[in-house]
Amino acid sequence: MKRATLSATLAFMFLLCHSLSYAALNQFTGNWKNADPNTSGITTLVISGSGNALRLHAWGKCHP
């Protein structure tokens, strides 16, 4: 009985704390530049969308 009560309480608390986030794909589309000009990683992202699909192109800074 205690186990069932504990399980029900945990499930109820999870539902209370759970929040859903919705974002439209067009909120992510655009040209994104890295704020750090001295980065050795990704410098630019270009994100475009069509329907429910996203296309991502990434450019990085390389040091030979």
C-alpha positions in Angstrom: 0.0 0.0 0.0 2.8 2.4 0.8 4.5 1.7 -2.5 1.3 2.5 -4.4 0.8 5.7 -2.4 4.4 6.8 -3.0 4.2 6.0 -6.7 0.9 8.0 -7.1 2.4 10.9 -5.1 5.5 11.0 -7.3 3.5 10.8 -10.5 1.2 13.7 -9.3 4.3 15.8 -8.4 5.8 15.1 -11.8 2.6 16.3 -13.5 2.6 19.5 -11.4 6.2 20.3 -12.2 6.1 19.3 -15.9 5.8 22.2 -18.3 5.4 22.1 -22.0 7.3 24.4 -24.3 6.1 25.2 -27.8 8.1 27.1 -30.4 7.4 27.7 -34.0 10.2 26.6 -36.4 10.4 30.2 -37.8 11.7 31.3 -34.3 14.9 29.4 -35.1 15.5 30.3 -38.7 18.0 32.9 -39.7 21.7 33.6 -39.7 23.4 33.1 -36.3 26.9 34.4 -35.6 29.1 33.3 -32.7 29.5 36.2 -30.2 33.1 35.2 -29.6 35.3 36.3 -32.5 38.2 34.3 -31.1 36.4 31.0 -31.1 38.0 27.9 -32.5 34.7 26.2 -33.1 31.5 27.1 -34.9 31.5 30.6 -36.2 28.2 30.8 -38.2 24.9 28.9 -38.4 22.4 29.3 -41.2 19.0 27.7 -40.3 16.2 27.6 -42.9 12.9 25.8 -42.6 10.2 24.5 -44.9 7.1 22.9 -43.4 8.1 20.8 -40.4 11.7 20.4 -41.6 14.8 22.4 -40.7 17.9 22.7 -42.7 21.1 23.7 -40.9 24.5 24.8 -42.4 27.4 25.3 -40.0 30.7 27.0 -40.6 33.7 26.6 -38.3 37.1 28.2 -37.8 39.9 25.8 -38.5 43.6 26.0 -37.5 45.9 23.8 -39.6 
